[in-house]
Amino acid sequence: MSAALDQAKRGIGLTSPNPPVGAVVVKDDMIIGWGYHKKAGEAHAEVEAIHDAVTRFPKLLPGSTLYVTLEPCCTAGRTPPCTDAIKNARIARVVYGTRDPNPRHQGRADDVLEAARIKVSWGVMEDECKEVIKAFTKWITTGTPYVIAKAGQSLDGRITRPAGESQWITSDAARGHALRIRSRVDAIIVGAETVRRDNPRLTLREANVSAGKIQPWRVVMTRSGVLPQDSHLFTDEFKDRTIVLRGLDFPDVLRELGNRGVTSVLVEGGGIILGRAFATQMVDEVAWYVAPRLCGGGRPSIAGLPLPASVELKPVKVLTLGDNVCFMGTPVFTQPPGPEAASAGVPVPAAHVLTS
């Protein structure tokens, strides 16, 4: 299962709206086939691993064991059911890591495979397998994407430096780490003020991108809709991957993106958008970079409404990136969001602007 997990991790950020899944085929204590799901509409991990075994060790495939990180699908979607491929390959046993969170599939593979006299067991390295599909699980069960909040700040909590200085606060190593997080997600969210002041590109970098990764959607939240049309987001080679959402508060933006099949987003700011994400308690993961610098002014990392209570990261992982530090973890909200979080956000007009 550990080998299957290694395969699954190769697909993180590539498979939406499907989950990343890995599989291996084993016979006589030897892995004879490897595979992972590379892209929605293409072969699932089980089929890839079976095909690999057929290519390299065809005589060993019958009677083998298939290890897969997620319960095999048993219904036809963009591809035929994986349970059919497993039966046709005459596999004797299937071991999977965790149940499919999709209610259409959950638990059904056992009945289909056992009816074909294939032994089934599951729950092996279950926590690790759930971790790989956490974005898909959030989306398929709630209709909204998994949210990662990211900021790079000074010791005094500022995300901008004094006028005339470089725009960068964090180190090259910290920014490189953040770019790797970009490669995991389907969309990047920023506010209109960030576009006006910083003219960001919000693109991937070749060194941080897996083969087959497409540019994430670049989502701009705006009240007025007034944005500089010569910005990189509207003029570069990825201008068709830019969406402008006007007059929607943060939860509404997530629902809009979820309807588009976006399973994960990275919130890159500015402070007002990050503040709304935390105030509405819609953040699932945090990546917070701190540089050894005092700015003495500038924009705060979290602005807008005050939070009803402090937010702790638990569990937390602390990474040293050169002379910068990154705190990563799951936010723990100890109090429900106050009434201001639901009512004092961006005013919602009768219609909103949606461009892509």
BELSULTA-V533078 format. One line per field, one symbol per residue. psi: psi as a letter, one per 40 degrees, with the letter a starting at -180 (. if undefined). A space follows every 10 residues. Layout:
psi: ???
This chain:
psi: dddddddddd eheeeieiih iiiihhhffh hehiiihdih eiiidddddd ddddddgdee dheihhhidi hiieihbdii hdddddddef hdihhidiih ehdddheddd dddddefhih iiehfddddd ddeddddddd deeiihhhhh ihiidffiei iiheiiehdi iddddddddd ddeeidihhi iddddddefi dfiihdeehi hehihiihhh hiddehihee iddeeaefde ehhhhhehid ddddddddde eheiihheaa ddddddddde fehdihhhhh igihdeaahi dhabiiidii hihhiihhhh gbeihhhhah hhheiiiidd ddefahhhid iihhi.
